[in-house]
Amino acid sequence: MKYVLLFCGTAEDARRYEAMSEADMQAQLARVGAWFGDSRIRGGARLTPKSAATTVRFGANGAPLVTDGPFIEGNEDIGGWAIVDVADLDEALAMARAWPARGVVEVRPLHESEQG
């Protein structure tokens, strides 16, 4: 089964990240790079901060409204994602538990039509 792991963090997580020394940052990036080296990972990417977002909402009449900024509810920001190809949810959760950057990892199965 394929799952998407969404890597999320709070403003506090971002502040801790930005305050890291260069050596700590390089060590963290090495751990994350090693994690992404797992052969079960089928793709992924880091995202820009939510301040770079543009949001499209559809009004009651169905007309799209485009606004600058992150207007999805919540206090966490999605910083990146990975698609993993694993046997089951337990294996996906084990990978999420091993995420070296910590924060929050949301695990969602891909829709059945995307499993192929």
Summary of the structure (lengths in Angstrom):
residues: 116
radius of gyration: 16.4
end to end distance: 9.1
largest distance: 53.1
contacts: 265
relative contact order: 0.34
helix: 33%
strand: 34%
